[in-house]
Amino acid sequence: MQAAADEEILARALDEDRFREPELLAARDHIDMLLPALPMLEPELLAGCVAVFRNRRLRVRRLPFSG
């Protein structure tokens, strides 16, 4: 499914009950949280960190995760 459209991947995941989180949100659902946080996150993101959304929370993770 590497070249499949998002809709096709999500449909298959739903058919096969493969969702990890029952209340999975689309990226656009996080916009109200992300936009106000961007100025604070900019230094970390420029340093190679990633922003992680989970359970309606935003966290910054440094890479590599394994330390």
PyMOL Python script that loads the backbone (N, CA, C, O; Angstrom):
from pymol import cmd

cmd.read_pdbstr("""\
ATOM      1  N   MET A   1       0.822  -1.203   0.000  1.00  0.00           N
ATOM      2  CA  MET A   1       0.000   0.000   0.000  1.00  0.00           C
ATOM      3  C   MET A   1       0.860   1.258   0.000  1.00  0.00           C
ATOM      4  O   MET A   1       0.371   2.343   0.315  1.00  0.00           O
ATOM      5  N   GLN A   2       2.111   1.126  -0.343  1.00  0.00           N
ATOM      6  CA  GLN A   2       3.039   2.242  -0.299  1.00  0.00           C
ATOM      7  C   GLN A   2       2.574   3.428  -1.137  1.00  0.00           C
ATOM      8  O   GLN A   2       2.761   4.574  -0.726  1.00  0.00           O
ATOM      9  N   ALA A   3       1.979   3.186  -2.285  1.00  0.00           N
ATOM     10  CA  ALA A   3       1.552   4.269  -3.167  1.00  0.00           C
ATOM     11  C   ALA A   3       0.059   4.573  -3.038  1.00  0.00           C
ATOM     12  O   ALA A   3      -0.478   5.360  -3.818  1.00  0.00           O
ATOM     13  N   ALA A   4      -0.610   3.968  -2.074  1.00  0.00           N
ATOM     14  CA  ALA A   4      -2.053   4.152  -1.920  1.00  0.00           C
ATOM     15  C   ALA A   4      -2.377   5.539  -1.379  1.00  0.00           C
ATOM     16  O   ALA A   4      -1.568   6.155  -0.685  1.00  0.00           O
ATOM     17  N   ALA A   5      -3.563   6.015  -1.706  1.00  0.00           N
ATOM     18  CA  ALA A   5      -4.048   7.291  -1.178  1.00  0.00           C
ATOM     19  C   ALA A   5      -4.385   7.129   0.304  1.00  0.00           C
ATOM     20  O   ALA A   5      -4.676   6.026   0.766  1.00  0.00           O
ATOM     21  N   ASP A   6      -4.341   8.231   1.038  1.00  0.00           N
ATOM     22  CA  ASP A   6      -4.653   8.193   2.470  1.00  0.00           C
ATOM     23  C   ASP A   6      -6.007   7.556   2.743  1.00  0.00           C
ATOM     24  O   ASP A   6      -6.158   6.758   3.668  1.00  0.00           O
ATOM     25  N   GLU A   7      -6.989   7.918   1.923  1.00  0.00           N
ATOM     26  CA  GLU A   7      -8.332   7.384   2.132  1.00  0.00           C
ATOM     27  C   GLU A   7      -8.358   5.867   2.012  1.00  0.00           C
ATOM     28  O   GLU A   7      -9.049   5.185   2.770  1.00  0.00           O
ATOM     29  N   GLU A   8      -7.599   5.343   1.049  1.00  0.00           N
ATOM     30  CA  GLU A   8      -7.537   3.890   0.858  1.00  0.00           C
ATOM     31  C   GLU A   8      -6.851   3.211   2.039  1.00  0.00           C
ATOM     32  O   GLU A   8      -7.290   2.153   2.490  1.00  0.00           O
ATOM     33  N   ILE A   9      -5.795   3.805   2.531  1.00  0.00           N
ATOM     34  CA  ILE A   9      -5.076   3.247   3.685  1.00  0.00           C
ATOM     35  C   ILE A   9      -5.970   3.255   4.915  1.00  0.00           C
ATOM     36  O   ILE A   9      -6.040   2.263   5.640  1.00  0.00           O
ATOM     37  N   LEU A  10      -6.658   4.373   5.154  1.00  0.00           N
ATOM     38  CA  LEU A  10      -7.547   4.454   6.316  1.00  0.00           C
ATOM     39  C   LEU A  10      -8.706   3.478   6.212  1.00  0.00           C
ATOM     40  O   LEU A  10      -9.104   2.876   7.210  1.00  0.00           O
ATOM     41  N   ALA A  11      -9.256   3.317   5.002  1.00  0.00           N
ATOM     42  CA  ALA A  11     -10.350   2.363   4.813  1.00  0.00           C
ATOM     43  C   ALA A  11      -9.886   0.941   5.115  1.00  0.00           C
ATOM     44  O   ALA A  11     -10.601   0.180   5.767  1.00  0.00           O
ATOM     45  N   ARG A  12      -8.708   0.587   4.651  1.00  0.00           N
ATOM     46  CA  ARG A  12      -8.194  -0.762   4.912  1.00  0.00           C
ATOM     47  C   ARG A  12      -7.916  -0.958   6.397  1.00  0.00           C
ATOM     48  O   ARG A  12      -8.228  -2.010   6.956  1.00  0.00           O
ATOM     49  N   ALA A  13      -7.329   0.055   7.039  1.00  0.00           N
ATOM     50  CA  ALA A  13      -7.066  -0.037   8.475  1.00  0.00           C
ATOM     51  C   ALA A  13      -8.356  -0.224   9.251  1.00  0.00           C
ATOM     52  O   ALA A  13      -8.410  -1.001  10.204  1.00  0.00           O
ATOM     53  N   LEU A  14      -9.391   0.488   8.842  1.00  0.00           N
ATOM     54  CA  LEU A  14     -10.691   0.344   9.500  1.00  0.00           C
ATOM     55  C   LEU A  14     -11.257  -1.048   9.278  1.00  0.00           C
ATOM     56  O   LEU A  14     -11.757  -1.670  10.215  1.00  0.00           O
ATOM     57  N   ASP A  15     -11.184  -1.545   8.041  1.00  0.00           N
ATOM     58  CA  ASP A  15     -11.676  -2.892   7.722  1.00  0.00           C
ATOM     59  C   ASP A  15     -10.965  -3.964   8.534  1.00  0.00           C
ATOM     60  O   ASP A  15     -11.571  -4.957   8.938  1.00  0.00           O
ATOM     61  N   GLU A  16      -9.667  -3.754   8.770  1.00  0.00           N
ATOM     62  CA  GLU A  16      -8.859  -4.757   9.465  1.00  0.00           C
ATOM     63  C   GLU A  16      -8.696  -4.435  10.955  1.00  0.00           C
ATOM     64  O   GLU A  16      -7.932  -5.100  11.654  1.00  0.00           O
ATOM     65  N   ASP A  17      -9.417  -3.412  11.440  1.00  0.00           N
ATOM     66  CA  ASP A  17      -9.366  -3.016  12.851  1.00  0.00           C
ATOM     67  C   ASP A  17      -7.926  -2.784  13.301  1.00  0.00           C
ATOM     68  O   ASP A  17      -7.490  -3.346  14.306  1.00  0.00           O
ATOM     69  N   ARG A  18      -7.201  -1.971  12.572  1.00  0.00           N
ATOM     70  CA  ARG A  18      -5.788  -1.736  12.854  1.00  0.00           C
ATOM     71  C   ARG A  18      -5.488  -0.378  13.479  1.00  0.00           C
ATOM     72  O   ARG A  18      -4.318  -0.007  13.576  1.00  0.00           O
ATOM     73  N   PHE A  19      -6.489   0.372  13.902  1.00  0.00           N
ATOM     74  CA  PHE A  19      -6.199   1.663  14.529  1.00  0.00           C
ATOM     75  C   PHE A  19      -5.646   1.446  15.916  1.00  0.00           C
ATOM     76  O   PHE A  19      -6.194   0.670  16.698  1.00  0.00           O
ATOM     77  N   ARG A  20      -4.557   2.135  16.223  1.00  0.00           N
ATOM     78  CA  ARG A  20      -3.954   2.022  17.556  1.00  0.00           C
ATOM     79  C   ARG A  20      -4.707   2.850  18.583  1.00  0.00           C
ATOM     80  O   ARG A  20      -4.852   2.448  19.737  1.00  0.00           O
ATOM     81  N   GLU A  21      -5.186   4.015  18.151  1.00  0.00           N
ATOM     82  CA  GLU A  21      -5.881   4.907  19.063  1.00  0.00           C
ATOM     83  C   GLU A  21      -7.297   5.128  18.543  1.00  0.00           C
ATOM     84  O   GLU A  21      -7.470   5.535  17.395  1.00  0.00           O
ATOM     85  N   PRO A  22      -8.309   4.869  19.361  1.00  0.00           N
ATOM     86  CA  PRO A  22      -9.680   4.960  18.885  1.00  0.00           C
ATOM     87  C   PRO A  22     -10.102   6.370  18.503  1.00  0.00           C
ATOM     88  O   PRO A  22     -10.993   6.523  17.668  1.00  0.00           O
ATOM     89  N   GLU A  23      -9.503   7.399  19.074  1.00  0.00           N
ATOM     90  CA  GLU A  23      -9.883   8.772  18.766  1.00  0.00           C
ATOM     91  C   GLU A  23      -8.795   9.469  17.967  1.00  0.00           C
ATOM     92  O   GLU A  23      -8.425  10.603  18.268  1.00  0.00           O
ATOM     93  N   LEU A  24      -8.286   8.793  16.954  1.00  0.00           N
ATOM     94  CA  LEU A  24      -7.230   9.334  16.113  1.00  0.00           C
ATOM     95  C   LEU A  24      -7.736  10.574  15.395  1.00  0.00           C
ATOM     96  O   LEU A  24      -8.792  10.544  14.763  1.00  0.00           O
ATOM     97  N   LEU A  25      -6.982  11.666  15.491  1.00  0.00           N
ATOM     98  CA  LEU A  25      -7.376  12.917  14.873  1.00  0.00           C
ATOM     99  C   LEU A  25      -6.515  13.187  13.646  1.00  0.00           C
ATOM    100  O   LEU A  25      -5.366  12.752  13.564  1.00  0.00           O
ATOM    101  N   ALA A  26      -7.082  13.896  12.718  1.00  0.00           N
ATOM    102  CA  ALA A  26      -6.335  14.313  11.539  1.00  0.00           C
ATOM    103  C   ALA A  26      -5.456  15.502  11.913  1.00  0.00           C
ATOM    104  O   ALA A  26      -5.706  16.182  12.908  1.00  0.00           O
ATOM    105  N   ALA A  27      -4.439  15.742  11.116  1.00  0.00           N
ATOM    106  CA  ALA A  27      -3.516  16.840  11.390  1.00  0.00           C
ATOM    107  C   ALA A  27      -4.251  18.173  11.496  1.00  0.00           C
ATOM    108  O   ALA A  27      -3.911  19.005  12.337  1.00  0.00           O
ATOM    109  N   ARG A  28      -5.259  18.377  10.646  1.00  0.00           N
ATOM    110  CA  ARG A  28      -5.976  19.662  10.685  1.00  0.00           C
ATOM    111  C   ARG A  28      -6.695  19.869  12.011  1.00  0.00           C
ATOM    112  O   ARG A  28      -7.010  21.007  12.361  1.00  0.00           O
ATOM    113  N   ASP A  29      -6.964  18.800  12.755  1.00  0.00           N
ATOM    114  CA  ASP A  29      -7.617  18.931  14.052  1.00  0.00           C
ATOM    115  C   ASP A  29      -6.690  19.514  15.115  1.00  0.00           C
ATOM    116  O   ASP A  29      -7.150  19.966  16.163  1.00  0.00           O
ATOM    117  N   HIS A  30      -5.400  19.503  14.849  1.00  0.00           N
ATOM    118  CA  HIS A  30      -4.419  19.999  15.817  1.00  0.00           C
ATOM    119  C   HIS A  30      -4.017  21.453  15.565  1.00  0.00           C
ATOM    120  O   HIS A  30      -3.212  22.005  16.314  1.00  0.00           O
ATOM    121  N   ILE A  31      -4.556  22.065  14.542  1.00  0.00           N
ATOM    122  CA  ILE A  31      -4.101  23.389  14.144  1.00  0.00           C
ATOM    123  C   ILE A  31      -4.249  24.424  15.252  1.00  0.00           C
ATOM    124  O   ILE A  31      -3.386  25.289  15.406  1.00  0.00           O
ATOM    125  N   ASP A  32      -5.335  24.348  16.029  1.00  0.00           N
ATOM    126  CA  ASP A  32      -5.531  25.322  17.109  1.00  0.00           C
ATOM    127  C   ASP A  32      -4.471  25.195  18.189  1.00  0.00           C
ATOM    128  O   ASP A  32      -4.173  26.169  18.880  1.00  0.00           O
ATOM    129  N   MET A  33      -3.904  24.022  18.343  1.00  0.00           N
ATOM    130  CA  MET A  33      -2.842  23.816  19.323  1.00  0.00           C
ATOM    131  C   MET A  33      -1.475  24.171  18.731  1.00  0.00           C
ATOM    132  O   MET A  33      -0.626  24.746  19.411  1.00  0.00           O
ATOM    133  N   LEU A  34      -1.279  23.831  17.491  1.00  0.00           N
ATOM    134  CA  LEU A  34       0.042  23.989  16.875  1.00  0.00           C
ATOM    135  C   LEU A  34       0.385  25.440  16.560  1.00  0.00           C
ATOM    136  O   LEU A  34       1.479  25.893  16.899  1.00  0.00           O
ATOM    137  N   LEU A  35      -0.502  26.168  15.932  1.00  0.00           N
ATOM    138  CA  LEU A  35      -0.171  27.530  15.510  1.00  0.00           C
ATOM    139  C   LEU A  35       0.273  28.437  16.654  1.00  0.00           C
ATOM    140  O   LEU A  35       1.287  29.120  16.513  1.00  0.00           O
ATOM    141  N   PRO A  36      -0.443  28.475  17.785  1.00  0.00           N
ATOM    142  CA  PRO A  36       0.026  29.330  18.873  1.00  0.00           C
ATOM    143  C   PRO A  36       1.353  28.856  19.477  1.00  0.00           C
ATOM    144  O   PRO A  36       2.094  29.656  20.048  1.00  0.00           O
ATOM    145  N   ALA A  37       1.650  27.569  19.352  1.00  0.00           N
ATOM    146  CA  ALA A  37       2.866  27.017  19.956  1.00  0.00           C
ATOM    147  C   ALA A  37       4.102  27.174  19.068  1.00  0.00           C
ATOM    148  O   ALA A  37       5.223  27.034  19.557  1.00  0.00           O
ATOM    149  N   LEU A  38       3.926  27.460  17.781  1.00  0.00           N
ATOM    150  CA  LEU A  38       5.067  27.516  16.866  1.00  0.00           C
ATOM    151  C   LEU A  38       6.182  28.468  17.310  1.00  0.00           C
ATOM    152  O   LEU A  38       7.351  28.091  17.228  1.00  0.00           O
ATOM    153  N   PRO A  39       5.877  29.680  17.774  1.00  0.00           N
ATOM    154  CA  PRO A  39       6.977  30.546  18.203  1.00  0.00           C
ATOM    155  C   PRO A  39       7.811  29.933  19.339  1.00  0.00           C
ATOM    156  O   PRO A  39       9.031  30.096  19.373  1.00  0.00           O
ATOM    157  N   MET A  40       7.154  29.235  20.259  1.00  0.00           N
ATOM    158  CA  MET A  40       7.881  28.597  21.361  1.00  0.00           C
ATOM    159  C   MET A  40       8.657  27.380  20.882  1.00  0.00           C
ATOM    160  O   MET A  40       9.730  27.080  21.404  1.00  0.00           O
ATOM    161  N   LEU A  41       8.114  26.673  19.883  1.00  0.00           N
ATOM    162  CA  LEU A  41       8.739  25.452  19.388  1.00  0.00           C
ATOM    163  C   LEU A  41       9.864  25.697  18.392  1.00  0.00           C
ATOM    164  O   LEU A  41      10.676  24.805  18.149  1.00  0.00           O
ATOM    165  N   GLU A  42       9.924  26.875  17.820  1.00  0.00           N
ATOM    166  CA  GLU A  42      10.872  27.135  16.742  1.00  0.00           C
ATOM    167  C   GLU A  42      12.311  26.767  17.079  1.00  0.00           C
ATOM    168  O   GLU A  42      12.949  26.095  16.268  1.00  0.00           O
ATOM    169  N   PRO A  43      12.866  27.164  18.228  1.00  0.00           N
ATOM    170  CA  PRO A  43      14.261  26.795  18.512  1.00  0.00           C
ATOM    171  C   PRO A  43      14.481  25.276  18.558  1.00  0.00           C
ATOM    172  O   PRO A  43      15.485  24.778  18.047  1.00  0.00           O
ATOM    173  N   GLU A  44      13.550  24.548  19.166  1.00  0.00           N
ATOM    174  CA  GLU A  44      13.689  23.102  19.250  1.00  0.00           C
ATOM    175  C   GLU A  44      13.568  22.444  17.881  1.00  0.00           C
ATOM    176  O   GLU A  44      14.328  21.531  17.559  1.00  0.00           O
ATOM    177  N   LEU A  45      12.615  22.905  17.077  1.00  0.00           N
ATOM    178  CA  LEU A  45      12.434  22.340  15.743  1.00  0.00           C
ATOM    179  C   LEU A  45      13.647  22.616  14.865  1.00  0.00           C
ATOM    180  O   LEU A  45      14.070  21.749  14.100  1.00  0.00           O
ATOM    181  N   LEU A  46      14.204  23.804  14.969  1.00  0.00           N
ATOM    182  CA  LEU A  46      15.401  24.127  14.193  1.00  0.00           C
ATOM    183  C   LEU A  46      16.605  23.314  14.650  1.00  0.00           C
ATOM    184  O   LEU A  46      17.536  23.091  13.875  1.00  0.00           O
ATOM    185  N   ALA A  47      16.591  22.868  15.915  1.00  0.00           N
ATOM    186  CA  ALA A  47      17.683  22.042  16.448  1.00  0.00           C
ATOM    187  C   ALA A  47      17.502  20.568  16.116  1.00  0.00           C
ATOM    188  O   ALA A  47      18.328  19.741  16.501  1.00  0.00           O
ATOM    189  N   GLY A  48      16.412  20.224  15.394  1.00  0.00           N
ATOM    190  CA  GLY A  48      16.212  18.843  14.971  1.00  0.00           C
ATOM    191  C   GLY A  48      15.235  18.047  15.805  1.00  0.00           C
ATOM    192  O   GLY A  48      15.137  16.831  15.643  1.00  0.00           O
ATOM    193  N   CYS A  49      14.509  18.705  16.696  1.00  0.00           N
ATOM    194  CA  CYS A  49      13.498  18.012  17.491  1.00  0.00           C
ATOM    195  C   CYS A  49      12.236  17.821  16.659  1.00  0.00           C
ATOM    196  O   CYS A  49      12.085  18.406  15.587  1.00  0.00           O
ATOM    197  N   VAL A  50      11.346  17.000  17.168  1.00  0.00           N
ATOM    198  CA  VAL A  50      10.052  16.802  16.525  1.00  0.00           C
ATOM    199  C   VAL A  50       8.957  17.119  17.527  1.00  0.00           C
ATOM    200  O   VAL A  50       9.126  16.940  18.733  1.00  0.00           O
ATOM    201  N   ALA A  51       7.824  17.597  17.006  1.00  0.00           N
ATOM    202  CA  ALA A  51       6.652  17.829  17.832  1.00  0.00           C
ATOM    203  C   ALA A  51       5.773  16.597  17.738  1.00  0.00           C
ATOM    204  O   ALA A  51       5.471  16.125  16.641  1.00  0.00           O
ATOM    205  N   VAL A  52       5.362  16.074  18.887  1.00  0.00           N
ATOM    206  CA  VAL A  52       4.574  14.850  18.937  1.00  0.00           C
ATOM    207  C   VAL A  52       3.200  15.178  19.499  1.00  0.00           C
ATOM    208  O   VAL A  52       3.080  15.749  20.583  1.00  0.00           O
ATOM    209  N   PHE A  53       2.163  14.810  18.750  1.00  0.00           N
ATOM    210  CA  PHE A  53       0.794  14.965  19.214  1.00  0.00           C
ATOM    211  C   PHE A  53       0.301  13.615  19.689  1.00  0.00           C
ATOM    212  O   PHE A  53       0.388  12.622  18.966  1.00  0.00           O
ATOM    213  N   ARG A  54      -0.221  13.580  20.912  1.00  0.00           N
ATOM    214  CA  ARG A  54      -0.796  12.337  21.421  1.00  0.00           C
ATOM    215  C   ARG A  54      -1.763  12.686  22.543  1.00  0.00           C
ATOM    216  O   ARG A  54      -1.459  13.497  23.418  1.00  0.00           O
ATOM    217  N   ASN A  55      -2.921  12.063  22.499  1.00  0.00           N
ATOM    218  CA  ASN A  55      -3.946  12.295  23.530  1.00  0.00           C
ATOM    219  C   ASN A  55      -4.221  13.785  23.714  1.00  0.00           C
ATOM    220  O   ASN A  55      -4.344  14.277  24.836  1.00  0.00           O
ATOM    221  N   ARG A  56      -4.315  14.489  22.588  1.00  0.00           N
ATOM    222  CA  ARG A  56      -4.609  15.924  22.582  1.00  0.00           C
ATOM    223  C   ARG A  56      -3.550  16.748  23.302  1.00  0.00           C
ATOM    224  O   ARG A  56      -3.843  17.843  23.783  1.00  0.00           O
ATOM    225  N   ARG A  57      -2.322  16.238  23.382  1.00  0.00           N
ATOM    226  CA  ARG A  57      -1.203  16.943  24.003  1.00  0.00           C
ATOM    227  C   ARG A  57      -0.101  17.121  22.971  1.00  0.00           C
ATOM    228  O   ARG A  57       0.032  16.329  22.038  1.00  0.00           O
ATOM    229  N   LEU A  58       0.673  18.154  23.153  1.00  0.00           N
ATOM    230  CA  LEU A  58       1.802  18.433  22.289  1.00  0.00           C
ATOM    231  C   LEU A  58       3.072  18.328  23.114  1.00  0.00           C
ATOM    232  O   LEU A  58       3.211  18.987  24.145  1.00  0.00           O
ATOM    233  N   ARG A  59       4.006  17.486  22.651  1.00  0.00           N
ATOM    234  CA  ARG A  59       5.286  17.333  23.338  1.00  0.00           C
ATOM    235  C   ARG A  59       6.399  17.515  22.324  1.00  0.00           C
ATOM    236  O   ARG A  59       6.204  17.298  21.128  1.00  0.00           O
ATOM    237  N   VAL A  60       7.570  17.915  22.808  1.00  0.00           N
ATOM    238  CA  VAL A  60       8.746  18.025  21.953  1.00  0.00           C
ATOM    239  C   VAL A  60       9.678  16.874  22.295  1.00  0.00           C
ATOM    240  O   VAL A  60      10.001  16.647  23.460  1.00  0.00           O
ATOM    241  N   ARG A  61      10.103  16.153  21.273  1.00  0.00           N
ATOM    242  CA  ARG A  61      11.007  15.018  21.475  1.00  0.00           C
ATOM    243  C   ARG A  61      12.313  15.289  20.762  1.00  0.00           C
ATOM    244  O   ARG A  61      12.325  15.692  19.599  1.00  0.00           O
ATOM    245  N   ARG A  62      13.407  15.070  21.458  1.00  0.00           N
ATOM    246  CA  ARG A  62      14.721  15.208  20.845  1.00  0.00           C
ATOM    247  C   ARG A  62      15.078  13.932  20.119  1.00  0.00           C
ATOM    248  O   ARG A  62      14.706  12.843  20.555  1.00  0.00           O
ATOM    249  N   LEU A  63      15.778  14.052  19.044  1.00  0.00           N
ATOM    250  CA  LEU A  63      16.215  12.897  18.267  1.00  0.00           C
ATOM    251  C   LEU A  63      17.690  12.655  18.517  1.00  0.00           C
ATOM    252  O   LEU A  63      18.415  13.622  18.750  1.00  0.00           O
ATOM    253  N   PRO A  64      18.172  11.441  18.485  1.00  0.00           N
ATOM    254  CA  PRO A  64      17.396  10.208  18.338  1.00  0.00           C
ATOM    255  C   PRO A  64      16.696   9.857  19.641  1.00  0.00           C
ATOM    256  O   PRO A  64      17.160  10.209  20.725  1.00  0.00           O
ATOM    257  N   PHE A  65      15.559   9.151  19.521  1.00  0.00           N
ATOM    258  CA  PHE A  65      14.783   8.776  20.687  1.00  0.00           C
ATOM    259  C   PHE A  65      15.547   7.872  21.639  1.00  0.00           C
ATOM    260  O   PHE A  65      15.370   7.940  22.856  1.00  0.00           O
ATOM    261  N   SER A  66      16.396   7.027  21.075  1.00  0.00           N
ATOM    262  CA  SER A  66      17.099   6.045  21.918  1.00  0.00           C
ATOM    263  C   SER A  66      18.215   6.683  22.740  1.00  0.00           C
ATOM    264  O   SER A  66      18.788   6.042  23.621  1.00  0.00           O
ATOM    265  N   GLY A  67      18.513   7.915  22.458  1.00  0.00           N
ATOM    266  CA  GLY A  67      19.440   8.638  23.296  1.00  0.00           C
ATOM    267  C   GLY A  67      20.862   8.629  22.856  1.00  0.00           C
ATOM    268  O   GLY A  67      21.716   9.221  23.515  1.00  0.00           O
TER     269      GLY A  67
END
""", "prot")
cmd.dss("prot")
cmd.show_as("cartoon", "prot")
cmd.util.cbc("prot")
cmd.orient("prot")
